[in-house]
Amino acid sequence: MFSVLDLARIGEGERAADAFANSVTLARHAEDLGCSRVWYAEHHNMATVASSAPAVLIAHVAAHTSRIVLGAGGVMLPNHSPLVVAEQYGMLATLHPGRIELGLGRAPGSDQVTLRAMRRDHSSADTFPEDVLELEGYLRGESRVAGVAAVPGAGTDVPLFILGSSLYGARLSALLGLPFAFASHFAPAALREAVALHRAEFTASRRLERPHVYAAVNVICADRREDALAEFERTARDRVRFFVGRGLDLSEDDLDRLVASPQGRQVLDMMRHTVVGTPSEVAAGLEEFRSFADADELVLSLAAPTAEGRLRTLGLVVEASSIAA
Protein backbone atom coordinates (compact mmCIF):
# COMPACT_ATOMS: atom_id res chain seq x y z
CA MET A 1 0.00 0.00 0.00
CA PHE A 2 1.06 3.58 -0.59
CA SER A 3 2.26 6.31 1.73
CA VAL A 4 1.70 10.03 1.18
CA LEU A 5 3.96 13.07 1.45
CA ASP A 6 2.06 16.22 2.47
CA LEU A 7 3.76 19.64 2.41
CA ALA A 8 0.67 21.46 3.73
CA ARG A 9 0.65 23.57 0.59
CA ILE A 10 -0.93 27.02 0.67
CA GLY A 11 -2.90 27.35 -2.54
CA GLU A 12 -3.62 30.52 -4.45
CA GLY A 13 -5.91 32.75 -2.38
CA GLU A 14 -5.54 30.52 0.69
CA ARG A 15 -4.10 31.03 4.16
CA ALA A 16 -1.95 28.72 6.26
CA ALA A 17 -5.07 27.81 8.25
CA ASP A 18 -6.64 26.51 5.04
CA ALA A 19 -3.55 24.39 4.37
CA PHE A 20 -3.79 22.79 7.82
CA ALA A 21 -7.49 22.03 7.35
CA ASN A 22 -6.65 20.47 3.99
CA SER A 23 -3.93 18.36 5.64
CA VAL A 24 -6.47 16.95 8.09
CA THR A 25 -8.87 16.15 5.25
CA LEU A 26 -6.12 14.47 3.23
CA ALA A 27 -4.96 12.36 6.19
CA ARG A 28 -8.52 11.26 6.90
CA HIS A 29 -8.96 10.35 3.24
CA ALA A 30 -5.67 8.41 3.22
CA GLU A 31 -6.76 6.62 6.40
CA ASP A 32 -10.12 5.66 4.87
CA LEU A 33 -8.36 4.38 1.73
CA GLY A 34 -6.04 2.18 3.80
CA CYS A 35 -2.81 4.07 3.07
CA SER A 36 0.15 3.20 5.28
CA ARG A 37 1.26 6.64 6.46
CA VAL A 38 1.42 10.37 5.87
CA TRP A 39 4.70 12.27 6.20
CA TYR A 40 5.24 16.00 6.71
CA ALA A 41 8.48 17.70 5.65
CA GLU A 42 10.30 20.55 7.38
CA HIS A 43 10.70 23.53 5.06
CA HIS A 44 11.31 27.17 5.95
CA ASN A 45 10.65 30.54 4.30
CA MET A 46 8.56 29.09 1.47
CA ALA A 47 5.40 31.08 0.83
CA THR A 48 3.44 28.09 -0.45
CA VAL A 49 4.55 25.50 2.12
CA ALA A 50 3.18 25.57 5.69
CA SER A 51 4.90 22.46 7.12
CA SER A 52 7.72 24.37 8.84
CA ALA A 53 7.02 22.69 12.20
CA PRO A 54 6.19 19.03 11.47
CA ALA A 55 5.78 18.04 15.13
CA VAL A 56 3.04 20.61 15.66
CA LEU A 57 1.28 19.63 12.44
CA ILE A 58 1.51 15.94 13.29
CA ALA A 59 -0.07 16.62 16.70
CA HIS A 60 -2.96 18.44 15.03
CA VAL A 61 -3.56 15.78 12.39
CA ALA A 62 -3.19 12.90 14.87
CA ALA A 63 -5.91 14.44 17.03
CA HIS A 64 -8.27 14.37 14.04
CA THR A 65 -7.48 10.83 12.82
CA SER A 66 -7.50 7.48 14.58
CA ARG A 67 -5.31 4.86 12.91
CA ILE A 68 -2.97 6.08 10.22
CA VAL A 69 0.75 6.40 11.00
CA LEU A 70 2.06 9.97 10.90
CA GLY A 71 5.67 11.00 10.67
CA ALA A 72 8.21 13.63 9.81
CA GLY A 73 9.54 13.13 6.35
CA GLY A 74 11.45 14.71 7.75
CA VAL A 75 13.03 16.74 10.51
CA MET A 76 16.24 18.47 9.45
CA LEU A 77 18.19 17.42 12.50
CA PRO A 78 21.06 19.94 12.28
CA ASN A 79 18.45 22.69 12.80
CA HIS A 80 17.62 21.28 16.25
CA SER A 81 19.15 19.68 19.29
CA PRO A 82 18.64 15.90 19.49
CA LEU A 83 17.20 16.25 23.00
CA VAL A 84 14.46 18.66 21.90
CA VAL A 85 13.52 16.44 18.95
CA ALA A 86 13.39 13.41 21.26
CA GLU A 87 11.12 15.28 23.67
CA GLN A 88 8.80 16.43 20.88
CA TYR A 89 8.43 13.08 19.16
CA GLY A 90 8.47 11.21 22.44
CA MET A 91 5.52 13.35 23.50
CA LEU A 92 3.72 12.60 20.24
CA ALA A 93 4.36 8.86 20.65
CA THR A 94 3.08 9.00 24.21
CA LEU A 95 -0.11 10.76 23.12
CA HIS A 96 -0.60 8.54 20.05
CA PRO A 97 1.04 5.15 20.72
CA GLY A 98 2.13 3.18 17.67
CA ARG A 99 1.28 5.97 15.24
CA ILE A 100 4.41 8.16 15.20
CA GLU A 101 7.66 7.78 13.26
CA LEU A 102 10.57 10.08 12.60
CA GLY A 103 12.60 10.67 9.45
CA LEU A 104 15.87 12.54 9.79
CA GLY A 105 17.71 14.63 7.22
CA ARG A 106 20.80 16.81 7.38
CA ALA A 107 19.87 19.58 4.90
CA PRO A 108 18.75 23.01 6.16
CA GLY A 109 15.33 22.79 4.53
CA SER A 110 15.76 26.22 2.97
CA ASP A 111 18.27 28.67 1.49
CA GLN A 112 21.45 30.09 3.00
CA VAL A 113 19.85 33.38 4.10
CA THR A 114 17.13 31.51 5.97
CA LEU A 115 19.77 29.25 7.46
CA ARG A 116 21.38 32.29 9.08
CA ALA A 117 17.99 33.52 10.30
CA MET A 118 17.53 30.19 12.06
CA ARG A 119 20.91 30.76 13.79
CA ARG A 120 22.12 27.47 12.38
CA ASP A 121 25.87 26.92 12.38
CA HIS A 122 27.19 26.01 8.92
CA SER A 123 29.17 23.16 10.48
CA SER A 124 26.19 21.64 12.32
CA ALA A 125 25.63 19.05 9.59
CA ASP A 126 29.11 17.63 10.23
CA THR A 127 27.90 15.89 13.40
CA PHE A 128 24.76 14.44 11.84
CA PRO A 129 25.69 10.76 12.43
CA GLU A 130 26.52 11.42 16.08
CA ASP A 131 23.33 13.45 16.50
CA VAL A 132 21.24 10.59 15.09
CA LEU A 133 22.78 8.20 17.61
CA GLU A 134 22.26 10.67 20.45
CA LEU A 135 18.61 11.07 19.48
CA GLU A 136 18.13 7.32 19.20
CA GLY A 137 19.61 6.88 22.66
CA TYR A 138 17.17 9.35 24.20
CA LEU A 139 14.18 7.64 22.57
CA ARG A 140 15.36 4.18 23.54
CA GLY A 141 15.88 5.23 27.14
CA GLU A 142 19.63 4.60 26.91
CA SER A 143 20.96 8.15 26.87
CA ARG A 144 24.47 8.71 25.56
CA VAL A 145 24.70 11.90 27.67
CA ALA A 146 25.21 11.15 31.34
CA GLY A 147 22.50 12.56 33.54
CA VAL A 148 20.24 13.67 30.68
CA ALA A 149 17.00 11.94 29.70
CA ALA A 150 14.16 12.85 27.34
CA VAL A 151 11.02 13.45 29.39
CA PRO A 152 8.75 12.44 27.76
CA GLY A 153 10.48 10.34 25.17
CA ALA A 154 12.66 7.88 27.02
CA GLY A 155 11.51 4.36 26.25
CA THR A 156 9.11 5.33 23.44
CA ASP A 157 11.62 3.99 20.90
CA VAL A 158 10.03 5.99 18.06
CA PRO A 159 10.89 4.31 14.72
CA LEU A 160 13.61 6.23 12.88
CA PHE A 161 14.62 6.37 9.23
CA ILE A 162 17.17 8.37 7.25
CA LEU A 163 16.15 10.72 4.47
CA GLY A 164 18.47 11.45 1.61
CA SER A 165 18.96 12.65 -1.94
CA SER A 166 22.57 11.48 -2.29
CA LEU A 167 24.88 8.60 -1.44
CA TYR A 168 25.56 10.05 2.03
CA GLY A 169 22.15 9.11 3.42
CA ALA A 170 22.27 5.72 1.73
CA ARG A 171 25.59 4.89 3.35
CA LEU A 172 24.63 6.20 6.80
CA SER A 173 21.30 4.37 6.88
CA ALA A 174 23.10 1.17 5.90
CA LEU A 175 25.73 1.65 8.58
CA LEU A 176 23.15 2.31 11.31
CA GLY A 177 20.75 -0.40 10.16
CA LEU A 178 17.89 2.04 9.56
CA PRO A 179 15.37 2.33 6.70
CA PHE A 180 16.31 4.71 3.91
CA ALA A 181 13.93 7.13 2.17
CA PHE A 182 15.13 8.68 -1.08
CA ALA A 183 13.77 12.06 -2.19
CA SER A 184 13.42 11.07 -5.84
CA HIS A 185 10.38 13.32 -6.26
CA PHE A 186 12.71 16.34 -6.49
CA ALA A 187 16.28 14.95 -6.60
CA PRO A 188 16.20 12.05 -9.09
CA ALA A 189 19.82 11.81 -10.22
CA ALA A 190 21.34 9.43 -7.65
CA LEU A 191 18.28 7.26 -6.96
CA ARG A 192 19.41 3.91 -8.30
CA GLU A 193 23.01 4.27 -7.15
CA ALA A 194 21.92 5.28 -3.65
CA VAL A 195 19.46 2.42 -3.29
CA ALA A 196 22.05 -0.09 -4.52
CA LEU A 197 24.57 1.28 -2.03
CA HIS A 198 22.10 1.06 0.86
CA ARG A 199 21.33 -2.57 0.02
CA ALA A 200 24.94 -3.58 -0.56
CA GLU A 201 26.33 -2.05 2.63
CA PHE A 202 23.39 -2.66 4.97
CA THR A 203 24.23 -3.95 8.43
CA ALA A 204 21.42 -5.61 10.40
CA SER A 205 20.42 -3.82 13.58
CA ARG A 206 18.06 -4.24 16.50
CA ARG A 207 15.53 -2.22 14.52
CA LEU A 208 15.88 -3.83 11.11
CA GLU A 209 17.12 -7.19 9.88
CA ARG A 210 17.35 -6.37 6.17
CA PRO A 211 17.48 -3.23 4.03
CA HIS A 212 14.28 -1.28 3.52
CA VAL A 213 13.83 1.51 0.97
CA TYR A 214 11.15 4.13 0.47
CA ALA A 215 11.20 6.03 -2.82
CA ALA A 216 9.16 9.20 -3.40
CA VAL A 217 7.45 9.84 -6.73
CA ASN A 218 5.26 12.63 -8.09
CA VAL A 219 1.79 11.57 -9.23
CA ILE A 220 -0.76 13.34 -11.43
CA CYS A 221 -3.87 11.35 -12.26
CA ALA A 222 -7.18 12.16 -13.99
CA ASP A 223 -9.97 10.23 -15.63
CA ARG A 224 -8.83 11.49 -19.03
CA ARG A 225 -5.20 11.39 -20.13
CA GLU A 226 -5.37 14.82 -21.75
CA ASP A 227 -6.54 16.34 -18.46
CA ALA A 228 -3.66 14.73 -16.58
CA LEU A 229 -1.13 15.98 -19.14
CA ALA A 230 -2.56 19.50 -18.97
CA GLU A 231 -2.30 19.44 -15.18
CA PHE A 232 1.29 18.24 -15.40
CA GLU A 233 2.15 21.13 -17.72
CA ARG A 234 0.58 23.64 -15.33
CA THR A 235 2.40 22.12 -12.38
CA ALA A 236 5.75 22.13 -14.20
CA ARG A 237 5.36 25.77 -15.21
CA ASP A 238 4.39 26.73 -11.66
CA ARG A 239 7.55 25.09 -10.35
CA VAL A 240 9.74 26.93 -12.83
CA ARG A 241 8.02 30.18 -11.87
CA PHE A 242 8.60 29.45 -8.18
CA PHE A 243 12.24 28.34 -8.35
CA VAL A 244 13.56 30.51 -11.18
CA GLY A 245 11.13 33.39 -11.55
CA ARG A 246 10.35 34.08 -7.91
CA GLY A 247 9.52 37.75 -7.36
CA LEU A 248 9.30 38.52 -11.09
CA ASP A 249 6.20 39.78 -12.88
CA LEU A 250 6.16 37.27 -15.74
CA SER A 251 3.87 37.18 -18.75
CA GLU A 252 3.06 33.80 -20.29
CA ASP A 253 5.62 34.51 -23.03
CA ASP A 254 8.23 35.34 -20.37
CA LEU A 255 7.43 32.08 -18.62
CA ASP A 256 7.74 30.17 -21.90
CA ARG A 257 11.27 31.51 -22.31
CA LEU A 258 12.08 30.74 -18.68
CA VAL A 259 10.86 27.15 -19.03
CA ALA A 260 13.07 26.71 -22.12
CA SER A 261 16.13 28.20 -20.41
CA PRO A 262 18.89 26.02 -18.87
CA GLN A 263 17.64 26.96 -15.40
CA GLY A 264 14.08 26.05 -16.36
CA ARG A 265 15.13 22.71 -17.81
CA GLN A 266 17.03 21.97 -14.60
CA VAL A 267 13.86 22.54 -12.56
CA LEU A 268 11.86 20.35 -14.93
CA ASP A 269 14.44 17.58 -14.51
CA MET A 270 13.72 17.65 -10.78
CA MET A 271 10.32 16.23 -11.77
CA ARG A 272 11.86 13.41 -13.81
CA HIS A 273 10.17 10.78 -11.65
CA THR A 274 6.56 11.82 -12.22
CA VAL A 275 3.84 9.37 -13.20
CA VAL A 276 1.09 11.03 -15.25
CA GLY A 277 -2.05 9.62 -16.83
CA THR A 278 -5.34 7.84 -16.31
CA PRO A 279 -5.82 5.63 -13.24
CA SER A 280 -4.80 2.45 -15.06
CA GLU A 281 -1.79 4.18 -16.64
CA VAL A 282 -0.69 5.55 -13.28
CA ALA A 283 -1.11 2.18 -11.56
CA ALA A 284 1.13 0.58 -14.17
CA GLY A 285 3.57 3.50 -14.05
CA LEU A 286 3.94 3.28 -10.30
CA GLU A 287 4.69 -0.43 -10.46
CA GLU A 288 7.26 0.27 -13.16
CA PHE A 289 8.83 2.98 -11.01
CA ARG A 290 8.91 0.70 -7.98
CA SER A 291 10.85 -1.85 -10.01
CA PHE A 292 13.16 0.82 -11.46
CA ALA A 293 13.90 2.24 -8.01
CA ASP A 294 14.18 -1.20 -6.37
CA ALA A 295 11.98 0.23 -3.62
CA ASP A 296 10.11 -1.68 -0.94
CA GLU A 297 7.51 1.08 -0.59
CA LEU A 298 6.46 4.15 -2.56
CA VAL A 299 5.70 7.56 -1.09
CA LEU A 300 3.34 9.56 -3.27
CA SER A 301 3.87 13.28 -3.71
CA LEU A 302 0.48 14.40 -4.99
CA ALA A 303 1.34 17.10 -7.50
CA ALA A 304 -2.14 18.50 -8.19
CA PRO A 305 -2.24 22.24 -7.42
CA THR A 306 -5.51 22.12 -5.46
CA ALA A 307 -6.55 20.25 -2.33
CA GLU A 308 -9.51 18.78 -4.17
CA GLY A 309 -7.22 17.59 -6.94
CA ARG A 310 -4.91 15.86 -4.48
CA LEU A 311 -7.83 14.06 -2.83
CA ARG A 312 -9.13 12.98 -6.21
CA THR A 313 -5.70 11.79 -7.35
CA LEU A 314 -5.15 9.68 -4.26
CA GLY A 315 -8.55 8.04 -4.56
CA LEU A 316 -8.07 7.24 -8.23
CA VAL A 317 -4.58 5.81 -7.69
CA VAL A 318 -5.51 3.61 -4.74
CA GLU A 319 -8.63 2.27 -6.48
CA ALA A 320 -6.79 1.54 -9.73
CA SER A 321 -3.85 -0.09 -7.97
CA SER A 322 -6.21 -2.31 -5.95
CA ILE A 323 -7.90 -3.44 -9.16
CA ALA A 324 -4.55 -4.04 -10.88
CA ALA A 325 -3.35 -6.13 -7.94
Summary of the structure (lengths in Angstrom):
residues: 325
radius of gyration: 19.4
end to end distance: 10.6
largest distance: 63.0
contacts: 1113
relative contact order: 0.12
helix: 49%
strand: 16%
